[in-house]
């Protein structure tokens, strides 16, 4: 039986909660379907859909996005702390990409509206 690890990471984004929510859906879709051709996911890479996402409005223009990820080895017991750390680092990088994505998308849309 595989051992599972609960991993929680957060990022604050400079957009309102409703924008963060809408763009999270687009970001997940893009992350799943825009992988370069022939690229295989790393064996420690967890998909965004394998977790729970919580959006907390900090103020009217800032949202905290928290991901609780349940990472389980498929067939092996996770005993290597390096493997868990790779998953944590992957989630941090993913949230950093999301922050750039959502804040850039908002800027582009705001410029287009002017």
N, C-alpha and C positions, 0 to 999 in steps of 0.2 A: 504494500500500500504506500502510495506517495505521501510525503510530508508536504504540507502547504505552509507558505509564509505570507503573512499579511503585511503589505507595504503601503504606507500613506505618504503622499507628497502633495504639496500645495504650491500655487503660484498666484500672485496678484496681477491682474490685468487692468489696464486703464480704459475700461469700457463698462457701461452699465450691465447689470445682470441679464437683461433680456437680449442684449447683443452677444454677450458671452455664451449664453445658451444656444442661440441660433447658430453662431459661428462654430461652436463645439461640434454640432452635427456635421457641418461641412468639413471641418478639420478631420473628423474621424473617417468620413467617406473618402476624402483625399488621401489620407494615410493608408487606407486599406487598398485603394485602387490605383494609386499612382506610383507604385514601387517600380523602379527601373526594370525593363525587360530582362529576364534571366536572373534577377537578384532574388535570392532566397533569404527568408528571415533568419536571423541568428537563432540558435537553439534556445537561448535564454531570453529572447524577445517575446514579451507578452503583448497580446493585442489589447487595444483600448477597451474593447467590448467585454473583457474579462474582469472588469472592475465596476465600482460604483463611483459616480461623479456627483459632487455636491457643489453648488454655487451659492456663495454667501455675499450679499451686497454689503460692502464696507461703507461706501457712500454712494451718491447718485452716479458717479463716474468711475468707480473702482469695484471690482468683483474678485473675491478669492475663489479660485477653482481648486478643489481638493479631490484627489483620486485615491480611493481605497482599492488596492489591487490585491487579489488573491492569486498568488503564483504557486502552481503545483508542478512538480516534475511529472512528466507523462508516465514513465515506467520505473524511474529510479528514486530512491530516497534522497532528498536534498540534505547533504551533510557538509558540502563545501561552501564556506562563507563567501568565497570569491564569486560563486555562481549567483548567490542572492545579491551581492553587491553589484554585479553586472546588471541585474534586473532593476535595482534601485537607480543606478546611473542611467539606464535606458529610459526609465520613467521621467527622471529629471530632465534629460535632453528632450524628450517628447513634450513635456510641459513648457520648456523654453521655446521650442518650435511653435507651439500653440500660441504663446504670448506674442511672439513676433507676427504670426499669422493674423491673429485677431486685431492687434493694434495697427498693423499695416493695412489690413482690409478696411478697417474703420476710417483710416486716413484717406485711402483711395476713394472710398464711397463719399466721404465728406467733400473732397475736392471735386468730384464729378457732379455733385449736387449744386455747387456754386456756379 
